[in-house]
Amino acid sequence: MSEQTSADEIMRKRLYWHSRRGMWELDLLLIPFLDHCYDGLAPEDQAAYRDLITEEDQDLFMWLMRREWPEDPTRRRIVKMIVEYAESTGNDQYRTL
């Protein structure tokens, strides 16, 4: 195993644990997006995701539940990507939130 592979695995584990918020609604959106979409994102979108998960739960909840959108265009873009992914997967649980 190369050092880069090990560093990538460590980063991925950190992303996973930072994406787990302890709030069911957020976990339901962030974890599947991380698992299924993150690796395919452009580097700037990956950076936006990493930045997004540093936000407070109440802000993430408001944005991901579409009650309001982030003012920052980069943050708004990644939030919309997460919401659109959840809607496109037919996530019935997301529709009831």
Sequence and secondary structure as in RCSB ss.txt:
>XXXX:A:sequence
MSEQTSADEIMRKRLYWHSRRGMWELDLLLIPFLDHCYDGLAPEDQAAYRDLITEEDQDLFMWLMRREWPEDPTR
RRIVKMIVEYAESTGNDQYRTL
>XXXX:A:secstr
  HHHHHHHHHHHHHHHHH  S HHHHHHHHHHHHHTGGGS HHHHHHHHHHTTS HHHHHHHHTTSS  SSHHH
HHHHHHHHHHHHHTT HHHHT 
